Amino acid sequence: MSATRGYSATKDQLLGRLARAEGQVRGVARMVEEDRYCIDVLTQISAAQAALDKIALGLLDEHARHCVVGAGDEELAERTDELMGAVGRLLSRRGNAA
């Protein structure tokens, strides 16, 4: 039996969003294969990144609500540190892209 994760209740929806993001990335590859205009390719990359960011924010929300809030006193600090580390990685990636 697998553990219940924060996203377990919305797993099918999450998988659908990931499939759409995967399709966007395949579309970008197709654009490159077709020698499309650079700015058009960059625009689609930005859209794919935005889709993944939205997925990540949803996962962070579900993690906070399920894994952090539901943690016992002995796990709370560790789970909070994990959450803040994940937020920091997402923010630093966005800051490095600018």
Secondary structure, DSSP 4 states (H G I P E B T S, - for coil): -PPPPTTGGGHHHHHHHHHHHHHHHHHHHHHHHTT--HHHHHHHHHHHHHHHHHHHHHHHHHIIIIIITTS-HHHHHHHHHHHHHHHHHHHHHHHHH-
